[in-house]
Amino acid sequence: MLLSVGEHKYRIEMQYLRIGRDHMFIITNAEGGHIGAITLAEKRGLQTIGKLGHRDDIVSQSIAKILHAGLGEDITVVCGIHIDHGTKEEIETLVANAQQCATHYLEETSHE
């Protein structure tokens, strides 16, 4: 499953994979997806690994909390969002778009 929110350089894409009983989400953007951070969310809490100099952990943790709360199962979020010289407002837009992807996913799967 692939969901997207936003346009042009603010477009966020979220891919979903089911791995046994677990869930994996990959969040990237049009400007230059990469692996910047990985967050595992499970009953005992969150664990995050991030690349030095990247701030993708902010998004991966936020999305992991939303999805884990909604699904109640173990999930992993891989996140890599890039924007050249992004302003605070641009970064906030990208984070909000990623959160909307997670919310849309939960809304779509609640009907299954």
N, C-alpha and C positions, 0 to 999 in steps of 0.2 A: 504494500500500500504506500502511496506517495501523496502527501498533502503539501500544499503551499499557501503562503499568505504574503501579500505585499507585491510590489512591482519594482522592476528594474533592479538597482543595486540594493534595494530593501527587501527583495524577495527571499523568503526563507523557505527551504524545502525540508520536510521531515519524512524519512523513509522508516518503514517498520518491518521487522522480522520477528517471527515467533521461533524460539529455540527451545524445543521441549515445552516445559511449563513456564519458561521465562520469556521476557520481552526485550527486544533491542531496538533502540531508536537512533537514527543517524540524522543530525541536524547540520545543514550547511546553507550557504548562500551563493548567489550568482557571481559575486566578486572574486571568490577564490576559496572554495571549500578545502578543508584540510582536517587533520586530527589535532585538535588543540587541547582537548580535555576529555576524560572518560569518567563518568560517575556511575557507581553501582548503588542502587537503593534497595534495601531489604529491611526486614523487621527490626534488626538491631541498629539501623541507621544508614548513613551515607558514607561512602568512601570515594574519594576523587583523586585522580592523577592528572596533572596538567603540565603542558610544555612550559619551560621557562620563558618568560617574556610574553606569554599569552594570557588573555583574560577570559578564555572560553569556559573556564570552570564556573564563572558566575552564571552563565546560561545553562550549562549542563546540570548544575545543582538545582537551579530553579525548576527546570523542566522535569528532572527526576523526582522532585518532591510532588509536583502536580500529578504526574503519571502514577507514581506509587500510591498516592492517596486515593486516586480514582480507580485503580485496578486492584490494589491490595495484594499484588504479587511482586516478585523480584523483577527489577528492570535494570537495564544498562542504557545510558545515554552517551553517545559519542558525538562530540560537538566541535565544529570548526567553522567559525564565521569570520570573514575577513572584510575589512573596509579600510582603504588607505586614508590615513589621517582623519579618522572619524571624529566628529564632534560629539559632545555629550548627548545632544538631541538625536543624532543619527544612531548612536549606540542604543539609546533608549527605544528608538523605533524598531531596531532589529530584535532586541530582547522582547518587546511587546509582540512582535510578529511570531517569534518562536513560541511564546506562551499561548498565542491564539492557535497555532498548529496543534499544540498539546490538548487544548480545550476542544478543538474540533474533532480530534481523534477520539477523545473520551465520549463526546456526544454521538459520533457515528457508531462506535462500538457498543454503546449502551442499548442500542436497538437490535443487536444480534441475539 
